[in-house]
Every structure is written in C-alpha cells, then in structure tokens.
Amino acid sequence: MATSSRRRCLNETNVFCYICGEYTSQHSRKTISDFVKRAYLAYFKVMLVDQDKPCASHIVCKPCVEHLRQ
C-alpha cells in the first residue's frame, strides 16, 4: 500500500489567529501586515516566522492587532 509522502495541513490554518491561536470569525480576520510584524517583534522580542509555509496561519484577529497597536 503506497502512502503519500507529501505533508499536508489537516486543518484550515487561516481560521486561527497567529498570535493568540483562537478561532477567528471571518469578519474579525486581518492579514498579517508589515505593521503587525513590526509590532509583534517590538512586543514579544521575537520575529513573526514561518509565513512562507502553507501550514502557518497568515491571519490575525482584530483584537490582537488592537492590543499590539496600544
């Protein structure tokens, strides 16, 4: 029996916020902008990574963006 060696995401990743990990409804989703990347680095002292990988979330929720903005 042949199995596929390609890795795939089991769940849709762009329904979860990259920052808090919570499910994010469609109206609350924001794409990760340059501002979010800079604010994330300034707040957490860690670069926002894995954006080149399809299994990484590419969205953040509006509340997380607002918390970073403040």
N, C-alpha and C positions, 0 to 999 in steps of 0.2 A: 504494500500500500504506500503510495507516494504522498508525502506531505509537502506543503508549500513552505519554502524556507524564507519567504518574504515576511517581514514583521508588519503587522497592521494594528492600528488602534482598534480596540474593542468597543470603545465608546466615543461618541462625538465629543471632541475636546473643546470646541468653541462654544459650548454651553456652560462652561465653568470659568470663573474669574481666575486669571493667572495669579493674582495677589492673594485673595482670601480662599480660593478654591471652592467657593459656594456656587450652586446652580444659579445662573443669571438669566432672567426672562429676557425675551427678545427686545423689549422696549428699554431695558436697563443696560444693554451691552454697548461698549465702546471699543473701538480698535485701539491697539497699543500704539500710541503716538510717540514722537520724539520727546514731548513734554513728560509723558508717563515714564519713559526710560530714564530721563534725567532725574526726575523726582524720586523714582524708585531707588536709584543709585545714591542720591543725597540722603534719603531717609533710612534705607536699610544697609548702606555701605556695601552693596552687592550689585553687580551688573545683572540686568534682566537678560537671561540667556535662553538658548535653545529655540529662538524664533525662526531658525532655518529648518527646524524639524517639524514634520507634519503632525506628530503626536503632541506637540506643545500647544497650549492654549494661546490663541492670538487675540484674545479679548480680555477686557477688564470690566468690572461693573462700575456704574456711575458713582455709588457711594465710596468705593476705593479711590477713584480719581479725585473726588472732592476731599477726601481725607489727606491725600498726598498734596493737593493744592494748598491746604491750610497749613 
